[in-house]
Amino acid sequence: MDSAAQRAKDAWRRISDKPSTIMILRNDTPPYLAEQTVRVEYSIAQREVSGAGATTTVRGVTVFGVQGHPTITDLDIERGDKFALEGERYQVISVDHTLIGEIQARCEVLQ
């Protein structure tokens, strides 16, 4: 087995240890994409508010999905996508497809 497939299997094992299911809304237009199993890790980020010179706390998450797994479909997630999780709505800020075997998306809670 090539290393990319093995790394995807390793990523799926980590996702399966703490799975969450999300349904993504793309372009603010239903229908939602099919349910996808991911791992979600919560974070709190600091960022500067444009023009105000102040910092604000933004609740966010990183969504982890597989890429290149022999039997699991790649995570279908894009910048601007939206989803709900545990009573909060999130928007995808950035997606990293460069990792071998997995995809990571940084997301922020919608205000």
Secondary structure, 3 states (H helix, E strand, C coil): CCHHHHHHHHHHHHHHHCEEEECCECCCCCCCCCCEEEEEEEEEEEEECCCCCCEEEEEEEEEEEECCCCCCCCCCCCCCCEEEECCEEEEEEEEECCCCCEEEEEEEECC
